[in-house]
């Protein structure tokens, strides 16, 4: 009986082996597509919605518009340390000194620097690079969306969930294409037999 089974395995045509392989891969693709889609639906929905909102943050008023004068030569700009002092003085007091600055976004083409403070409101101070004049002080509405989009809002390790969602999305896309393509390949193979 064992010989008969072994003979059946070797007597299968290459086309039938290909068909069996197609079915096995399709089954794996189906379950990967199904369960990754179910498990990551909420995370992918949040990432998609926050991504759309971030793409339109100016139009939605989440990022302040700054009236700026025509830029002057970048060579005339104040030193970053001095601009940081000016920004710290203009921002609401956090008691952290220079450590209260999260980042400085220097924009020579626009003629200003944006200092984002490390506070609950994500206060932003915009300063003219050459004159040191404070152009704007206010909260950034898009910082929460950025942090939610990346997963940082829940802590640094939650960024991995965003990464896992991206991998799940790729697998779901590839398996979805396979589920669409496999029946076509199977029909073509049957026609050739």
Backbone as a chain_set.jsonl record, in Angstrom:
{"seq": "XXXXXXXXXXXXXXXXXXXXXXXXXXXXXXXXXXXXXXXXXXXXXXXXXXXXXXXXXXXXXXXXXXXXXXXXXXXXXXXXXXXXXXXXXXXXXXXXXXXXXXXXXXXXXXXXXXXXXXXXXXXXXXXXXXXXXXXXXXXXXXXXXXXXXXXXXXXXXXXXXXXXXXXXXXXXXXXXXXXXXXXXXXXXXXXXX", "coords": {"N": [[0.818, -1.192, 0.0], [1.978, 1.194, 0.792], [3.803, 1.501, -1.241], [2.094, 1.919, -3.366], [0.998, 4.4, -2.716], [3.308, 5.986, -2.812], [3.896, 5.672, -5.483], [1.709, 7.005, -6.583], [2.232, 9.638, -5.85], [4.536, 10.232, -7.32], [3.538, 9.809, -9.816], [1.932, 11.914, -10.382], [1.101, 14.577, -12.505], [3.104, 17.355, -13.687], [1.449, 19.57, -13.969], [-0.698, 19.043, -12.234], [0.637, 19.067, -9.819], [1.417, 21.725, -9.751], [-1.097, 22.895, -9.622], [-1.92, 21.979, -7.082], [-0.041, 23.296, -5.513], [-0.724, 25.952, -6.061], [-3.265, 26.009, -4.849], [-2.557, 25.568, -2.167], [-0.95, 27.814, -1.578], [-2.841, 29.772, -2.044], [-4.658, 29.225, -0.011], [-3.127, 29.823, 2.296], [-2.691, 32.542, 1.738], [-5.323, 33.464, 1.809], [-6.079, 33.118, 4.546], [-4.098, 34.679, 5.8], [-4.695, 37.168, 4.728], [-7.322, 37.504, 5.661], [-7.117, 37.376, 8.58], [-5.084, 39.225, 9.237], [-6.239, 41.493, 8.214], [-8.536, 41.664, 9.847], [-7.365, 41.895, 12.441], [-5.774, 44.242, 12.299], [-7.405, 46.303, 11.479], [-8.452, 48.537, 12.973], [-6.092, 49.917, 13.746], [-4.929, 50.488, 11.241], [-6.96, 52.063, 10.184], [-6.88, 54.319, 11.888], [-4.283, 55.226, 11.282], [-4.617, 55.813, 8.563], [-6.631, 57.833, 8.597], [-5.444, 59.846, 10.228], [-3.236, 60.369, 8.641], [-4.422, 61.518, 6.359], [-5.522, 63.831, 7.52], [-3.152, 65.085, 8.35], [-2.01, 65.634, 5.895], [-3.526, 67.761, 5.104], [-3.189, 69.775, 6.953], [-2.699, 72.559, 7.075], [-4.899, 73.702, 5.724], [-6.931, 72.863, 7.412], [-6.446, 74.353, 9.601], [-4.677, 73.487, 11.544], [-2.077, 74.085, 11.68], [-0.283, 76.95, 12.3], [-0.464, 79.946, 10.331], [2.141, 82.047, 9.349], [2.952, 85.36, 9.148], [5.44, 86.596, 7.263], [8.327, 88.594, 6.605], [10.07, 89.439, 3.532], [12.753, 87.188, 3.049], [16.054, 87.72, 4.333], [19.615, 87.764, 3.731], [20.982, 84.645, 4.586], [23.411, 84.561, 5.799], [23.398, 86.701, 7.48], [21.955, 85.894, 9.639], [20.977, 85.448, 13.061], [22.832, 83.757, 15.661], [22.096, 80.297, 16.417], [21.933, 79.703, 19.152], [21.283, 82.183, 20.268], [18.794, 82.644, 19.052], [17.398, 80.547, 20.207], [17.351, 81.392, 22.886], [15.738, 83.674, 22.641], [13.35, 82.486, 21.809], [12.751, 80.852, 24.024], [12.296, 82.818, 25.942], [9.995, 83.981, 24.922], [8.101, 81.975, 25.019], [5.552, 80.32, 26.994], [6.329, 79.889, 30.437], [8.061, 77.017, 31.35], [9.829, 76.174, 33.147], [12.011, 74.604, 32.581], [14.22, 75.578, 31.328], [16.601, 75.732, 28.662], [16.29, 73.116, 27.934], [13.634, 72.831, 27.534], [13.07, 73.162, 24.893], [12.035, 71.357, 22.18], [12.569, 70.983, 19.441], [14.187, 72.679, 16.689], [13.286, 74.249, 13.812], [14.758, 75.363, 11.153], [14.286, 77.665, 8.616], [15.652, 78.932, 6.097], [14.943, 79.89, 3.528], [12.415, 80.942, 3.951], [12.981, 82.738, 5.902], [12.778, 82.46, 8.661], [12.808, 80.806, 11.93], [11.416, 78.001, 13.531], [10.607, 77.179, 16.742], [9.834, 74.427, 18.575], [8.308, 73.752, 21.535], [8.795, 71.668, 24.415], [6.241, 70.942, 25.762], [2.915, 70.459, 27.138], [1.08, 71.551, 25.348], [2.47, 71.668, 23.018], [3.737, 74.072, 22.203], [4.607, 76.513, 19.803], [7.108, 78.683, 18.721], [7.743, 81.206, 16.515], [10.37, 82.803, 14.916], [11.98, 85.594, 13.446], [14.819, 85.122, 11.49], [16.937, 86.972, 11.146], [16.368, 89.461, 12.427], [15.441, 88.663, 14.9], [12.927, 89.065, 15.804], [9.886, 88.104, 17.302], [7.52, 86.304, 15.634], [5.285, 84.716, 15.908], [3.475, 83.036, 18.478], [2.159, 80.143, 19.7], [-0.008, 77.246, 20.117], [0.593, 74.131, 18.469], [-1.602, 72.43, 16.485], [-1.317, 70.102, 15.081], [0.505, 68.359, 16.185], [-0.385, 66.426, 18.023], [-1.809, 64.785, 16.237], [0.313, 63.895, 14.602], [1.772, 62.41, 16.472], [-0.134, 60.491, 17.17], [-0.483, 59.274, 14.711], [2.024, 58.063, 14.318], [2.121, 56.442, 16.511], [3.421, 57.217, 18.76], [2.029, 58.594, 20.725], [1.128, 56.861, 22.634], [3.396, 56.04, 23.844], [6.924, 55.361, 23.492], [7.452, 52.71, 22.672], [5.159, 51.943, 21.366], [5.363, 52.723, 18.803], [6.232, 50.595, 17.388], [3.887, 49.188, 16.966], [2.711, 50.675, 14.969], [4.581, 50.167, 12.975], [4.179, 47.395, 12.723], [1.58, 47.434, 11.771], [2.014, 48.584, 9.277], [3.504, 46.549, 8.021], [1.56, 44.542, 8.126], [-0.33, 45.69, 6.451], [1.044, 45.625, 3.994], [1.306, 42.811, 3.645], [-1.393, 42.153, 3.553], [-2.159, 43.514, 1.234], [-0.56, 42.197, -0.729], [-1.44, 39.54, -0.409], [-4.112, 39.913, -1.057], [-3.95, 40.637, -3.768], [-2.926, 38.224, -4.67], [-5.077, 36.498, -4.114], [-6.855, 37.466, -5.949], [-5.51, 36.957, -8.329], [-4.88, 34.178, -8.353], [-7.225, 32.486, -8.979], [-7.482, 33.144, -11.691], [-5.068, 32.192, -12.762], [-5.454, 29.497, -12.209], [-7.706, 28.888, -13.793], [-6.585, 29.331, -16.325], [-4.669, 27.327, -16.367], [-6.301, 25.059, -16.329], [-7.536, 25.292, -18.795], [-5.375, 24.805, -20.453], [-4.921, 22.136, -20.079]], "CA": [[0.0, 0.0, 0.0], [2.878, 2.348, 0.838], [4.357, 1.674, -2.586], [1.049, 2.478, -4.227], [0.931, 5.832, -2.425], [4.522, 6.602, -3.348], [3.737, 5.702, -6.93], [0.743, 8.047, -6.924], [2.872, 10.946, -5.705], [5.443, 10.455, -8.443], [2.827, 9.743, -11.093], [1.2, 13.152, -10.601], [1.669, 15.401, -13.573], [3.578, 18.668, -13.213], [0.323, 20.5, -13.92], [-1.482, 18.81, -11.022], [1.449, 19.542, -8.693], [1.309, 23.183, -9.778], [-2.437, 23.204, -9.127], [-1.93, 21.771, -5.633], [0.743, 24.38, -4.926], [-1.564, 27.149, -6.152], [-4.305, 25.927, -3.824], [-1.94, 25.723, -0.844], [-0.558, 29.215, -1.432], [-4.087, 30.538, -1.958], [-5.224, 29.011, 1.333], [-2.321, 30.632, 3.217], [-2.968, 33.947, 1.421], [-6.673, 33.771, 2.277], [-6.102, 33.281, 6.004], [-3.261, 35.843, 6.137], [-5.488, 38.335, 4.338], [-8.469, 37.6, 6.561], [-6.806, 37.667, 9.981], [-4.36, 40.494, 9.354], [-7.243, 42.528, 7.99], [-9.365, 41.771, 11.046], [-6.576, 42.333, 13.591], [-5.183, 45.57, 12.16], [-8.363, 47.25, 10.904], [-8.531, 49.773, 13.758], [-4.81, 50.627, 13.662], [-4.785, 51.014, 9.882], [-7.939, 53.14, 10.026], [-6.332, 55.494, 12.576], [-3.141, 55.701, 10.504], [-5.127, 56.403, 7.329], [-7.337, 59.092, 8.877], [-4.49, 60.866, 10.672], [-2.426, 60.725, 7.473], [-5.204, 62.452, 5.543], [-5.587, 65.103, 8.251], [-1.823, 65.708, 8.307], [-1.797, 66.157, 4.54], [-4.311, 68.99, 4.933], [-3.136, 70.464, 8.253], [-2.821, 74.021, 6.904], [-6.289, 73.999, 5.379], [-7.775, 72.587, 8.573], [-6.077, 75.279, 10.664], [-3.91, 72.798, 12.579], [-0.723, 74.637, 11.645], [-0.486, 78.398, 12.171], [0.137, 80.705, 9.235], [3.025, 83.064, 9.885], [3.248, 86.45, 8.223], [6.886, 86.833, 7.319], [8.891, 89.561, 5.668], [10.963, 88.769, 2.581], [13.966, 86.745, 3.746], [17.312, 88.402, 4.094], [20.705, 86.813, 3.563], [21.142, 83.71, 5.7], [24.687, 84.901, 6.451], [23.104, 87.717, 8.494], [21.097, 85.308, 10.674], [21.476, 85.379, 14.436], [23.249, 82.389, 16.031], [21.008, 79.453, 16.92], [21.834, 79.834, 20.609], [20.558, 83.424, 20.551], [17.41, 82.42, 18.641], [16.818, 79.674, 21.233], [17.087, 82.244, 24.055], [14.59, 84.516, 22.311], [12.187, 81.602, 21.803], [12.468, 80.453, 25.41], [11.738, 83.977, 26.633], [8.666, 84.271, 24.387], [7.195, 80.856, 25.301], [5.091, 80.215, 28.378], [7.389, 79.344, 31.285], [7.939, 75.614, 31.725], [10.784, 75.932, 34.216], [13.029, 73.638, 32.176], [15.323, 76.235, 30.646], [16.816, 75.411, 27.244], [15.816, 71.741, 27.714], [12.215, 72.888, 27.178], [12.955, 73.189, 23.435], [12.026, 70.017, 21.599], [13.263, 71.037, 18.145], [14.269, 73.959, 15.986], [13.111, 74.054, 12.373], [15.305, 76.566, 10.513], [13.822, 77.794, 7.238], [16.333, 80.1, 5.513], [14.215, 80.408, 2.365], [11.294, 81.733, 4.457], [13.522, 83.78, 6.76], [12.457, 82.305, 10.075], [13.054, 79.547, 12.619], [10.301, 77.591, 14.384], [11.018, 76.429, 17.929], [8.733, 73.69, 19.186], [8.613, 73.551, 22.94], [8.456, 70.36, 24.98], [5.195, 71.156, 26.755], [1.681, 69.721, 26.828], [0.395, 72.157, 24.207], [3.386, 71.724, 21.867], [3.814, 75.489, 21.825], [5.581, 76.826, 18.768], [7.514, 80.083, 18.65], [8.351, 81.488, 15.216], [11.243, 83.963, 15.089], [12.714, 86.062, 12.265], [16.22, 84.699, 11.615], [17.899, 88.075, 11.144], [16.055, 90.499, 13.419], [15.11, 88.073, 16.199], [11.56, 89.455, 16.16], [8.957, 86.991, 17.463], [6.446, 86.445, 14.66], [4.088, 83.988, 16.331], [3.561, 82.11, 19.605], [0.877, 79.443, 19.826], [0.017, 75.779, 20.139], [0.491, 73.429, 17.185], [-2.695, 71.465, 16.539], [-1.02, 68.874, 14.339], [1.477, 67.515, 16.883], [-1.098, 65.256, 18.532], [-2.078, 63.901, 15.096], [1.582, 63.261, 14.216], [2.11, 61.409, 17.484], [-1.112, 59.413, 17.04], [-0.173, 58.622, 13.433], [3.214, 57.216, 14.469], [1.98, 55.579, 17.681], [4.175, 57.8, 19.881], [1.134, 59.135, 21.74], [0.975, 55.84, 23.666], [4.724, 55.732, 24.363], [7.907, 55.087, 22.438], [7.369, 51.325, 22.158], [3.973, 51.77, 20.541], [5.741, 52.973, 17.413], [6.331, 49.267, 16.783], [2.552, 48.815, 16.499], [2.565, 51.341, 13.677], [5.41, 49.386, 12.047], [3.486, 46.115, 12.491], [0.426, 47.73, 10.92], [2.521, 48.785, 7.915], [3.827, 45.22, 7.496], [0.274, 43.858, 7.914], [-0.937, 46.274, 5.255], [1.748, 45.073, 2.825], [0.922, 41.401, 3.489], [-2.796, 42.14, 3.141], [-2.201, 43.907, -0.177], [0.013, 41.132, -1.558], [-2.338, 38.384, -0.375], [-5.312, 40.289, -1.803], [-3.641, 40.481, -5.192], [-2.804, 36.789, -4.952], [-6.431, 35.925, -4.133], [-7.468, 37.903, -7.199], [-4.777, 36.376, -9.448], [-4.836, 32.706, -8.315], [-8.278, 31.86, -9.789], [-7.194, 33.358, -13.115], [-4.019, 31.236, -13.114], [-6.051, 28.163, -12.149], [-8.535, 28.726, -15.001], [-5.693, 29.222, -17.48], [-4.047, 26.009, -16.31], [-7.324, 24.067, -16.717], [-7.727, 25.39, -20.245], [-4.223, 24.234, -21.129], [-4.941, 20.662, -19.948]], "C": [[0.864, 1.258, 0.0], [3.494, 2.601, -0.521], [3.354, 2.316, -3.527], [0.937, 3.98, -4.001], [2.138, 6.561, -3.004], [4.43, 6.702, -4.857], [2.782, 6.795, -7.361], [1.366, 9.432, -6.848], [3.749, 11.235, -6.913], [4.725, 10.444, -9.781], [2.004, 11.006, -11.355], [1.896, 13.968, -11.692], [2.166, 16.718, -12.989], [2.437, 19.674, -13.095], [-0.488, 20.305, -12.649], [-0.697, 19.235, -9.78], [1.389, 21.065, -8.607], [-0.055, 23.612, -9.242], [-2.529, 23.052, -7.618], [-1.154, 22.883, -4.921], [-0.051, 25.689, -4.956], [-2.634, 27.158, -5.071], [-3.73, 26.136, -2.43], [-1.557, 27.181, -0.592], [-1.806, 30.093, -1.294], [-4.725, 30.405, -0.579], [-4.469, 29.845, 2.376], [-2.616, 32.112, 2.991], [-4.342, 34.361, 1.938], [-6.685, 34.036, 3.779], [-5.219, 34.438, 6.471], [-4.039, 37.121, 5.868], [-6.628, 38.562, 5.334], [-8.062, 38.073, 7.955], [-5.967, 38.929, 10.162], [-5.308, 41.669, 9.13], [-8.105, 42.747, 9.22], [-8.578, 42.376, 12.199], [-6.109, 43.78, 13.49], [-6.132, 46.614, 11.573], [-8.369, 48.577, 11.652], [-7.244, 50.585, 13.615], [-4.639, 51.244, 12.278], [-5.773, 52.144, 9.609], [-7.435, 54.421, 10.674], [-5.172, 56.076, 11.774], [-3.613, 56.386, 9.219], [-5.782, 57.761, 7.583], [-6.365, 60.178, 9.324], [-3.567, 61.29, 9.532], [-3.136, 61.728, 6.58], [-5.262, 63.817, 6.218], [-4.246, 65.827, 8.219], [-1.511, 66.282, 6.934], [-2.492, 67.5, 4.32], [-4.284, 69.847, 6.197], [-3.224, 71.985, 8.125], [-4.274, 74.411, 6.63], [-7.251, 73.783, 6.536], [-7.449, 73.492, 9.758], [-5.301, 74.636, 11.8], [-2.487, 73.322, 12.675], [-0.848, 76.14, 11.409], [0.206, 78.977, 10.938], [0.957, 81.828, 9.85], [3.272, 84.111, 8.81], [4.731, 86.757, 8.345], [7.296, 87.84, 6.255], [9.755, 88.807, 4.66], [12.269, 88.391, 3.283], [15.186, 87.57, 3.354], [18.396, 87.348, 3.94], [20.866, 85.947, 4.799], [22.436, 83.994, 6.463], [24.484, 85.931, 7.561], [22.279, 87.174, 9.66], [21.787, 85.317, 12.035], [21.926, 83.947, 14.723], [22.075, 81.608, 16.616], [20.836, 79.582, 18.424], [21.046, 81.089, 20.985], [19.088, 83.284, 20.178], [16.687, 81.533, 19.655], [16.477, 80.476, 22.491], [15.84, 83.101, 23.836], [13.308, 83.68, 22.367], [11.767, 81.184, 23.204], [11.813, 81.598, 26.172], [10.304, 84.266, 26.187], [7.641, 83.197, 24.735], [6.707, 80.912, 26.74], [6.143, 79.487, 29.208], [7.1, 77.894, 31.659], [8.908, 75.262, 32.845], [11.893, 74.974, 33.854], [14.218, 74.287, 31.48], [15.404, 75.826, 29.189], [16.352, 73.985, 26.916], [14.349, 71.708, 27.329], [12.015, 72.915, 25.668], [13.064, 71.765, 22.908], [12.808, 69.99, 20.291], [13.253, 72.445, 17.581], [14.243, 73.665, 14.488], [13.535, 75.343, 11.674], [14.893, 76.569, 9.042], [14.426, 79.039, 6.597], [15.569, 80.715, 4.344], [13.04, 81.286, 2.795], [11.748, 82.833, 5.408], [13.175, 83.644, 8.231], [12.861, 80.929, 10.593], [11.836, 79.263, 13.49], [10.873, 76.765, 15.524], [9.79, 75.735, 18.492], [9.15, 73.35, 20.607], [8.153, 72.16, 23.392], [7.459, 70.591, 26.125], [3.927, 70.448, 26.303], [0.982, 70.257, 25.58], [1.222, 72.115, 22.928], [3.433, 73.146, 21.319], [4.91, 75.678, 20.787], [5.838, 78.323, 18.769], [8.223, 80.269, 17.315], [9.088, 82.818, 15.321], [11.916, 84.3, 13.761], [14.195, 85.755, 12.472], [17.202, 85.858, 11.781], [17.63, 89.08, 12.259], [15.812, 89.932, 14.814], [13.718, 88.442, 16.672], [10.673, 88.208, 16.234], [7.755, 87.234, 16.557], [5.155, 85.779, 15.114], [4.42, 83.126, 17.544], [2.195, 81.457, 19.722], [1.063, 77.935, 19.792], [-0.09, 75.237, 18.725], [-0.586, 72.361, 17.314], [-2.376, 70.144, 15.874], [-0.081, 67.932, 15.081], [0.812, 66.267, 17.439], [-1.381, 64.27, 17.403], [-0.82, 63.177, 14.639], [1.933, 62.131, 15.178], [1.138, 60.233, 17.459], [-0.822, 58.598, 15.789], [1.001, 57.652, 13.572], [3.096, 56.233, 15.628], [2.671, 56.129, 18.913], [3.282, 58.278, 21.013], [0.946, 58.147, 22.893], [2.297, 55.464, 24.313], [5.638, 55.307, 23.224], [7.788, 53.68, 21.859], [6.173, 51.088, 21.262], [4.243, 52.097, 19.074], [5.857, 51.644, 16.669], [4.969, 48.774, 16.29], [2.278, 49.448, 15.14], [3.373, 50.609, 12.606], [4.735, 48.057, 11.703], [2.282, 46.325, 11.581], [0.868, 47.939, 9.473], [2.869, 47.449, 7.265], [2.541, 44.453, 7.208], [-0.422, 44.392, 6.668], [-0.287, 45.716, 3.991], [1.346, 43.624, 2.577], [-0.527, 41.307, 3.015], [-2.935, 42.529, 1.667], [-1.703, 42.79, -1.09], [-0.923, 39.927, -1.575], [-3.644, 38.68, -1.113], [-5.104, 40.173, -3.306], [-3.527, 39.006, -5.561], [-4.182, 36.152, -5.031], [-7.188, 36.332, -5.392], [-6.838, 37.17, -8.388], [-4.871, 34.852, -9.503], [-5.971, 32.056, -9.104], [-8.047, 32.017, -11.286], [-6.115, 32.383, -13.592], [-4.57, 29.816, -13.153], [-6.909, 27.903, -13.388], [-7.664, 28.549, -16.236], [-5.046, 27.84, -17.533], [-5.047, 24.924, -16.734], [-7.555, 24.101, -18.226], [-6.595, 24.727, -21.007], [-4.199, 22.708, -21.042], [-5.744, 20.015, -20.994]], "O": [[0.56, 2.244, -0.671], [3.69, 3.748, -0.923], [3.705, 3.142, -4.369], [0.799, 4.749, -4.952], [2.001, 7.624, -3.61], [4.841, 7.703, -5.445], [3.001, 7.447, -8.382], [1.074, 10.299, -7.673], [3.718, 12.335, -7.467], [5.221, 10.992, -10.766], [1.437, 11.155, -12.437], [3.123, 14.024, -11.767], [1.71, 17.148, -11.929], [2.457, 20.536, -12.215], [-0.925, 21.282, -12.041], [-1.281, 19.706, -8.804], [1.318, 21.626, -7.513], [-0.153, 24.583, -8.492], [-3.137, 23.883, -6.942], [-1.562, 23.352, -3.858], [-0.047, 26.443, -3.983], [-2.886, 28.19, -4.448], [-4.344, 26.806, -1.6], [-1.813, 27.716, 0.486], [-1.817, 31.045, -0.514], [-5.27, 31.373, -0.047], [-5.08, 30.489, 3.228], [-2.774, 32.862, 3.955], [-4.512, 35.47, 2.445], [-7.227, 35.042, 4.236], [-5.559, 35.112, 7.444], [-4.039, 38.043, 6.683], [-6.857, 39.683, 5.786], [-8.6, 39.06, 8.456], [-6.133, 39.634, 11.157], [-5.189, 42.708, 9.779], [-8.376, 43.887, 9.597], [-9.072, 43.281, 12.872], [-6.054, 44.477, 14.503], [-5.693, 47.704, 11.206], [-8.298, 49.635, 11.027], [-7.291, 51.795, 13.391], [-4.245, 52.404, 12.163], [-5.453, 53.081, 8.878], [-7.546, 55.496, 10.085], [-5.087, 57.292, 11.606], [-3.07, 57.421, 8.831], [-5.516, 58.726, 6.867], [-6.449, 61.312, 8.853], [-3.16, 62.45, 9.466], [-2.522, 62.68, 6.098], [-5.073, 64.844, 5.566], [-4.205, 67.049, 8.077], [-0.827, 67.299, 6.821], [-2.093, 68.279, 3.454], [-5.243, 70.565, 6.483], [-3.784, 72.634, 9.008], [-4.803, 75.341, 7.24], [-8.278, 74.455, 6.625], [-8.099, 73.41, 10.801], [-5.265, 75.176, 12.905], [-1.776, 73.036, 13.638], [-1.454, 76.562, 10.424], [1.3, 78.56, 10.559], [0.499, 82.49, 10.782], [3.736, 83.801, 7.712], [5.211, 87.135, 9.414], [6.708, 87.927, 5.177], [10.132, 87.661, 4.904], [12.825, 89.195, 4.031], [15.324, 88.041, 2.225], [18.11, 86.153, 4.014], [20.884, 86.45, 5.923], [22.532, 83.692, 7.653], [25.301, 86.026, 8.478], [21.94, 87.925, 10.575], [23.009, 85.208, 12.138], [21.439, 83.015, 14.084], [21.177, 82.183, 17.23], [19.71, 79.572, 18.921], [20.236, 81.062, 21.911], [18.22, 83.756, 20.913], [15.506, 81.739, 19.932], [15.426, 80.261, 23.094], [14.999, 83.236, 24.724], [12.298, 84.125, 22.913], [10.58, 81.163, 23.53], [10.888, 81.381, 26.954], [9.491, 84.742, 26.979], [6.441, 83.47, 24.749], [7.37, 81.484, 27.605], [6.781, 78.557, 28.714], [6.045, 77.577, 32.208], [8.824, 74.181, 33.426], [12.654, 74.561, 34.729], [15.145, 73.583, 31.08], [14.376, 75.596, 28.55], [16.056, 73.678, 25.761], [13.857, 70.686, 26.85], [10.895, 72.709, 25.2], [14.045, 71.064, 23.155], [13.612, 69.088, 20.059], [12.426, 73.281, 17.946], [15.078, 72.922, 13.973], [12.765, 76.301, 11.608], [15.122, 75.6, 8.319], [13.783, 80.088, 6.557], [15.553, 81.936, 4.19], [12.696, 82.25, 2.111], [10.988, 83.76, 5.693], [13.268, 84.619, 8.977], [13.203, 80.025, 9.831], [11.286, 80.171, 14.114], [11.55, 75.763, 15.293], [8.811, 76.392, 18.847], [10.196, 72.746, 20.844], [7.24, 71.57, 22.814], [7.8, 70.45, 27.299], [3.877, 69.899, 25.202], [0.361, 69.494, 24.84], [0.729, 72.488, 21.863], [3.199, 73.384, 20.134], [5.988, 75.09, 20.876], [4.907, 79.128, 18.812], [9.191, 79.569, 17.018], [8.525, 83.825, 15.751], [12.366, 83.409, 13.039], [14.761, 86.09, 13.513], [18.198, 85.725, 12.492], [18.553, 89.502, 12.956], [15.962, 90.646, 15.806], [13.359, 88.165, 17.816], [10.704, 87.362, 15.34], [7.057, 88.239, 16.692], [4.062, 86.217, 14.754], [5.508, 82.555, 17.631], [1.182, 82.148, 19.832], [2.14, 77.425, 19.482], [-0.779, 75.811, 17.882], [-0.486, 71.48, 18.168], [-3.088, 69.162, 16.078], [0.112, 66.8, 14.64], [1.367, 65.173, 17.346], [-1.216, 63.063, 17.576], [-0.866, 61.988, 14.323], [2.336, 61.044, 14.764], [1.542, 59.095, 17.702], [-0.906, 57.37, 15.809], [0.978, 56.555, 13.015], [3.884, 55.292, 15.722], [2.527, 55.572, 20.002], [3.733, 58.36, 22.156], [0.636, 58.557, 24.012], [2.321, 54.652, 25.238], [5.183, 54.944, 22.14], [8.007, 53.489, 20.662], [6.163, 50.138, 20.479], [3.431, 51.778, 18.205], [5.61, 51.577, 15.465], [4.896, 48.03, 15.312], [1.679, 48.821, 14.266], [2.917, 50.448, 11.475], [4.718, 47.642, 10.544], [1.997, 45.493, 10.721], [0.175, 47.519, 8.546], [2.566, 47.234, 6.091], [2.429, 43.791, 6.176], [-1.031, 43.63, 5.917], [-0.978, 45.373, 3.031], [1.075, 43.241, 1.439], [-0.851, 40.473, 2.169], [-3.736, 41.941, 0.939], [-2.337, 42.47, -2.096], [-1.175, 39.353, -2.635], [-4.219, 37.784, -1.731], [-5.968, 39.676, -4.027], [-3.975, 38.588, -6.629], [-4.435, 35.346, -5.926], [-8.073, 35.606, -5.845], [-7.533, 36.805, -9.336], [-4.936, 34.285, -10.594], [-5.696, 31.123, -9.859], [-8.378, 31.122, -12.064], [-6.219, 31.815, -14.679], [-4.202, 29.025, -14.021], [-6.847, 26.82, -13.968], [-7.96, 27.72, -17.096], [-4.894, 27.255, -18.606], [-4.673, 23.974, -17.423], [-7.747, 23.06, -18.856], [-6.81, 24.155, -22.075], [-3.53, 22.054, -21.843], [-5.855, 18.789, -21.017]]}, "num_chains": 1, "name": "protein.A"}
